């Protein structure tokens, strides 16, 4: 089983997270930011990974520390669950519609962290989440997973639909990149290894 359990405590947040890459999309998310909870559940469901996460923190300040630190912990858990990365496809991409919105994602689990994020929102918030925190989440995820992550919102009207399309596209790309290909021997690199962050 490709699983991991990470707990990370700081003076700002306390996060416990478990992930199973070979799951079925089961999710149990406990975070008092409703829209972000919805996005994490969407990610788990569409990546077909099982995710349990509990986030406590300084929400009296705002959700910034919790959202960014959740990206850190999720990235670390995915990296640990991938182990030596033998046999994975390594790259994945997806183009996903959500009603009037369209988003694309591409991921390369190469050990070289990078985020390219192109998305604009109409407003500052969606529900109880400040939308600029999404870029912080994706950046933390890419850095701690050790992946090149490219996210682009092609177009859309509803900020809810735009964010959900991005998360669904990321989920589908991650599902493809982390999948085991039985034809592949060793790590998918001509170098014979994938760089560690």
C-alpha positions as CSV (number, residue, x, y, z in Angstrom):
1,X,0.0,0.0,0.0
2,X,1.3,3.4,-1.0
3,X,0.3,5.3,2.2
4,X,1.6,8.0,4.5
5,X,0.7,9.7,7.7
6,X,2.1,13.1,8.6
7,X,1.6,15.2,11.7
8,X,3.0,18.7,11.7
9,X,2.7,21.1,14.7
10,X,3.9,24.7,14.8
11,X,2.9,27.7,16.9
12,X,0.4,28.5,14.2
13,X,-1.1,25.2,13.1
14,X,-1.6,21.6,14.1
15,X,-2.2,19.3,11.2
16,X,-2.7,15.5,11.0
17,X,-3.0,14.0,7.5
18,X,-3.1,10.5,6.1
19,X,-3.2,9.6,2.4
20,X,-3.6,6.4,0.4
21,X,-2.6,6.8,-3.3
22,X,-4.4,3.6,-4.2
23,X,-7.7,4.5,-2.7
24,X,-11.1,5.2,-4.0
25,X,-11.6,8.9,-3.2
26,X,-12.7,8.5,0.4
27,X,-12.3,11.7,2.3
28,X,-12.7,12.9,5.8
29,X,-11.7,16.6,6.1
30,X,-12.0,18.5,9.4
31,X,-11.1,22.2,8.8
32,X,-13.3,25.2,9.8
33,X,-13.0,26.8,6.4
34,X,-15.9,25.5,4.4
35,X,-14.8,26.3,0.9
36,X,-11.3,25.0,1.4
37,X,-12.8,21.8,2.9
38,X,-14.9,21.4,-0.3
39,X,-11.8,21.8,-2.5
40,X,-9.8,19.2,-0.5
41,X,-12.8,16.8,-0.8
42,X,-12.9,17.5,-4.5
43,X,-9.2,16.8,-4.8
44,X,-9.5,13.4,-3.0
45,X,-12.6,12.3,-5.0
46,X,-11.2,13.2,-8.4
47,X,-7.7,11.9,-7.8
48,X,-9.1,8.6,-6.4
49,X,-7.0,8.9,-3.3
50,X,-8.1,8.4,0.2
51,X,-7.5,11.5,2.4
52,X,-8.1,12.1,6.1
53,X,-7.0,15.5,7.4
54,X,-7.6,17.5,10.6
55,X,-6.5,21.1,10.7
56,X,-6.4,23.2,13.8
57,X,-4.8,26.6,14.0
58,X,-4.9,30.3,14.5
59,X,-8.1,30.9,12.6
60,X,-8.7,34.0,14.7
61,X,-6.0,35.6,12.6
62,X,-7.2,34.3,9.3
63,X,-6.9,31.0,7.3
64,X,-3.5,31.8,5.7
65,X,-1.4,29.6,7.9
66,X,-3.8,26.7,7.8
67,X,-4.2,26.7,4.1
68,X,-0.5,27.0,3.3
69,X,0.5,24.5,5.9
70,X,-2.1,22.0,4.6
71,X,-0.3,22.3,1.3
72,X,3.0,21.6,3.0
73,X,1.7,18.5,4.8
74,X,-0.2,17.1,1.8
75,X,3.0,17.5,-0.3
76,X,5.1,15.7,2.3
77,X,2.5,12.9,2.6
78,X,2.3,12.4,-1.2
79,X,6.1,12.3,-1.5
80,X,6.4,9.7,1.3
81,X,3.6,7.6,-0.1
82,X,5.3,7.5,-3.5
83,X,8.4,6.0,-1.9
84,X,11.2,5.3,-4.4
85,X,8.8,6.3,-7.3
86,X,9.6,3.0,-9.1
87,X,7.1,2.4,-11.9
88,X,5.2,5.6,-11.6
89,X,4.2,7.5,-14.8
90,X,5.7,10.6,-13.3
91,X,3.8,13.1,-15.5
92,X,0.1,13.7,-15.8
93,X,-2.1,16.4,-17.3
94,X,-5.8,17.2,-17.5
95,X,-8.2,19.6,-19.1
96,X,-11.3,19.9,-17.0
97,X,-14.6,21.9,-17.4
98,X,-16.8,23.0,-14.6
99,X,-19.9,24.4,-16.2
100,X,-18.8,27.7,-17.8
101,X,-15.2,27.4,-16.5
102,X,-12.3,25.5,-18.0
103,X,-9.0,24.7,-16.3
104,X,-5.9,22.8,-17.2
105,X,-3.2,21.2,-15.0
106,X,0.1,19.4,-15.7
107,X,2.3,17.8,-13.1
108,X,5.8,16.4,-13.3
109,X,7.0,14.5,-10.1
110,X,10.6,15.1,-10.9
111,X,12.1,16.3,-7.6
112,X,12.4,19.9,-8.9
113,X,9.7,22.0,-7.4
114,X,8.1,24.7,-9.5
115,X,4.7,26.4,-9.7
116,X,3.3,28.2,-12.6
117,X,-0.1,29.5,-11.6
118,X,-2.3,31.5,-13.9
119,X,-5.8,32.2,-12.6
120,X,-7.8,35.3,-12.0
121,X,-10.8,35.8,-9.7
122,X,-13.6,38.2,-9.9
123,X,-13.8,38.7,-6.2
124,X,-11.5,38.4,-3.2
125,X,-13.3,35.6,-1.5
126,X,-15.3,32.5,-2.3
127,X,-17.4,31.6,0.7
128,X,-15.1,31.9,3.7
129,X,-11.8,31.5,1.8
130,X,-9.6,34.3,0.5
131,X,-8.9,33.2,-3.0
132,X,-5.3,34.4,-3.1
133,X,-4.6,31.7,-0.6
134,X,-5.1,29.1,-3.3
135,X,-1.7,30.0,-4.9
136,X,0.0,29.6,-1.5
137,X,-1.6,26.2,-1.1
138,X,-0.5,25.1,-4.6
139,X,3.0,26.5,-4.1
140,X,3.5,24.7,-0.8
141,X,2.2,21.4,-2.3
142,X,4.6,21.6,-5.3
143,X,7.6,22.5,-3.1
144,X,7.0,19.7,-0.6
145,X,6.0,17.0,-3.1
146,X,9.0,18.0,-5.3
147,X,7.0,18.5,-8.5
148,X,6.7,20.9,-11.4
149,X,3.1,22.0,-11.2
150,X,1.4,24.1,-13.9
151,X,-2.1,25.4,-13.3
152,X,-4.0,27.6,-15.7
153,X,-7.6,28.8,-15.7
154,X,-8.6,29.2,-19.3
155,X,-11.8,31.1,-18.6
156,X,-14.8,31.2,-16.4
157,X,-17.4,33.4,-14.7
158,X,-18.1,32.0,-11.3
159,X,-15.2,32.0,-8.8
160,X,-16.5,28.9,-7.2
161,X,-16.5,27.1,-10.6
162,X,-13.1,28.4,-11.5
163,X,-11.5,27.2,-8.3
164,X,-13.3,23.8,-8.5
165,X,-12.1,23.3,-12.1
166,X,-8.5,24.0,-11.0
167,X,-8.8,21.4,-8.2
168,X,-10.4,18.8,-10.4
169,X,-7.7,19.3,-13.1
170,X,-5.0,19.0,-10.5
171,X,-6.6,15.9,-9.1
172,X,-6.8,14.2,-12.5
173,X,-3.2,15.2,-13.3
174,X,-2.0,13.8,-10.0
175,X,-3.9,10.6,-10.5
176,X,-2.2,10.1,-13.8
177,X,1.3,11.0,-12.6
178,X,1.2,8.8,-9.5
179,X,-0.3,5.8,-11.2
180,X,1.9,2.7,-11.5
181,X,2.6,1.6,-15.1
182,X,3.4,-2.1,-15.1
183,X,5.5,-1.7,-18.2
184,X,8.0,0.6,-16.5
185,X,11.0,-0.7,-14.6
186,X,12.7,1.6,-12.1
187,X,12.2,5.3,-11.9
188,X,11.0,7.2,-15.0
189,X,14.2,9.1,-15.7
190,X,17.2,8.6,-18.1
191,X,19.3,9.6,-15.1
192,X,18.3,6.5,-13.2
193,X,17.0,8.5,-10.3
194,X,14.7,11.4,-9.5
195,X,16.2,14.3,-7.5
196,X,15.2,14.7,-3.9
197,X,14.2,18.1,-2.8
